[in-house]
Amino acid sequence: MQRSLLLAAALAASISGGNRASAEALDLMRATCADFVAMNGSDRNQLSLWLAGYYAGGAQRPLIDLDKIMSAPAELAALCAKTPQLPLVGAETRAVFLPTPAP
């Protein structure tokens, strides 16, 4: 239970991330892995959390796997380093957040 609370606190801290003077817009349907690799660590964490929710919502999975969410930025960065032209929203990146559906 305490570990879950610590992970939740870490996620909340990464989401708040500090006050920014300006916000940037990123069209995630056009974004590539190169865009993800170019982000700083805080932005990668925030985007990974958003992607986790996006994929979970699309799959109608109301569960949060905190371990998966915490490891996702590094896993996604490794995938993106291999294939920078890969779309950021797609089957390959979805697999980082959700298991491949069984046939």
N, C-alpha and C positions, 0 to 999 in steps of 0.2 A: 504494500500500500504506500509506504513512504517513497519507494522508488518511483511509483507512478506519479506521486505529487511532485517530486523533483523534476521528472521529465515534463510534466504539464507546466511547471514554472519556467523551465528552460524554453519551452515552446512559446509561452506567453512573452517572455523577454525577447525572443527572436522576432516575434510578430510586431511588437511595439517598436523595436529597432532604433528609436531616437527620432527626433524631429527633423524633417527634411524641409529645406527652403522651397524646393520645387519637386514636383512629381513628374515622372516620365511615363508615357504610355507605351505599351508593348502589345502589339496584336499577336496573341499567342497562336492563332491559327496560321500565321505566317512566320513565326519565330523558328529559329533553328537551334541546334545544339551549340553552334558557334556563339549565338547570343547568350546562352546559358553559361558557357565557359568564360565569356568576357565579363560576367557579373562578379561583384565582390561577394564574399562569403555570406554576409547578412542577406543580401538580395537573393542569393541561391537558396538559403534556408527558407525565406518567405515564399519564394516561387514554388519550392518543393512542397511546402505545406499546402499552398493553393492547389497544386496539381494533385496531391493526395485527395483533397476534398472533391475536386473536379471528377477524378476517376471513380472515387467511391460513390459519388452521387449518380454518375452515369450507370454504375453497376447496381444501384440501389442497395448499397452495403452500408448500413448505419454503424459500423464498428470502426474504432480507431486503433490501429496497431502502432503504438508509440515507438516501439523499437524500429519498425519499418520506416516510420516518418523520420526518425533521427538519423538513420543510415542512408536514407534516400538521396540527400545532396551529394554525398561521396560516390554512391553507385551511379547516379545520373551523370556526374562529372566524368567518371571513368568511361561510361558509354559514349558520352559526347566527345571525349578526347579522341576516340577511335573513329567516329563518324560525324565530323562537325556539320555536314550538310543535312543530317537527319532532322526531320521536323520535330519540334519540341513536343507537339501534341500528336501522338500516333501510337500504333501498337507496340513499337519497340520501347518507347518511354513508359507506356502504360504498364508494361511488365515489371518495371522497377517498383511500382506502387501496389499492383495487384497481381496475383498469380494468373497465369494463362488459363482461360476457361477450359474445362474438360469438354471433349467432343460429345 
